[in-house]
Amino acid sequence: MTAKGTFDLADWTPQPPYDDRDGVSLGVVTLTKTFHGDLTGTSLVTMLMVATPVEESKAYVALERIDATLDGRTGAFTVAHSAVSEPTGQSLRVTVVPDSGVGGLAGIRGEMDILIAPDGSHSYVLDYTL
């Protein structure tokens, strides 16, 4: 099955870098999201980020717990993010953590794509099984 919609970011809270030397900075950011569309609800994200002297070269890993309603079922599940960006392109993988679903979303499996439009708005496509 496929769920599509948009999400808003809020409460972007960066912590001071925990390692910042030779132009490479490692830090932690927390933020929240509100999902709209086929998946409705909120999430809390904790992200580890690295920035380099090359603006386009950076990466992040994150864990995100999503409390939502999907396909008429209410519950929660966790996704794991892994993203790398460089001047020649970028990669992003967002995977539902197996057996992290609870409530009506117990047993969920899948992958999520995150799309960022030129105007900065965010959308998602969640391919999943329940």
N, C-alpha and C positions, 0 to 999 in steps of 0.2 A: 504494500500500500504506500501511497505518497501523500504527505501533508505539505502544504505550501502556505506562506504568509510573510509577514514582516515582523520586525522587532525593533524596539527602542532601547537605547543604552542610557543608563543613569548611574549616578553615584560613583563615577570613575574616581577611585581613590588610590593614587600611587603612593607607595612608601618610599622613603629615601633609599637610594641604591645600597645594596648590601655588599657590592664589590664594584669599584669604579676606578679602573687604572688602564693606562696605555690606550685610552680612547674607547675601551670596551666597558659597557655599563650593564650590570645585572641588577634587576629589580623585581619587585612584587607589586601587582595592581589588583584591587578588588573592584567589582562593579556589579550592577544588577541589570537585568533585561526584563522587558515586558513583551510577551509574544502575542501576536494577533493572527487571525486566519484560522486554518485548520487546527493549529495547536494554540491554545489560549492559556496564559498563565504567566508566571514570573520565574526568574532564576537568580541564583547567586553564583558568581564566577570568581575564582581565585586563579590568577595568571602569573607565571614567571616569565619575564621578558629579558631579552638581550638586545642591546643596540651597539652598533659598531661605528667607526669613523665614516663608513660609506653609508649614506642615508638609506639606500634601498636594501642594504644587507642587515637583516635582523631576524629574530625568531621569537616564538613563544610556545609554551605548553600551558595547558590550563585544565582544571576540573570544574564542571558546572553542574549543579543540581537544579533540575527543572521541576517545578511543581505546577501541574497543568491538567487540562482536559484535552484529550485526543480521541477522536472517533467515539465520542460519547462516554468515555471512561476517564475518571478522575484519579490521579495518583501522582507519583514522582518517579524520576529516573535521573541518572547521571551520565554525562557525556565527557569524553576526554578529547582535548584539542591538541594538535601538533602542527605548527606552521613554520615555514621558512621562506624568507623573501630574499632575493638578490637582484642585481641589475638585469639579469636575463630572464627573470620570471619568478614565480612563487608557487608554493604547494601548501595545501591545507587539508588536513584529515580530521574530521570530527566523528567519533565513533561512540555509539551507545555502549556503556560499560555492561558486559554481560551480567545478568542477575542483579542489576541495580534497581530494577523497576519494583515499585511497591504499590499497594492499593490496586486500583483498576488498571494500572500500567505494569503490573507484575508480568514478567516474561517478555517484555519488549526487547527487540534487537534491531539494529539498523545503523545507518550512516546519515549524517547531515551535511549538506553543502550550505555555505554562507556566501551570499553575494552582496557586494557593495556597489551601489550605483554611483555614477559620476557626481551626483548631488550629495553623496555621503549617506543616503538612506540604506538600511540593511534589510535583506530578506533571507529566507531560509527555504530549503527543500529537504524534507526528512523522508527518506525511504526506509520503511520499517515493517516488521512483522510483529503481531501480538498474539 
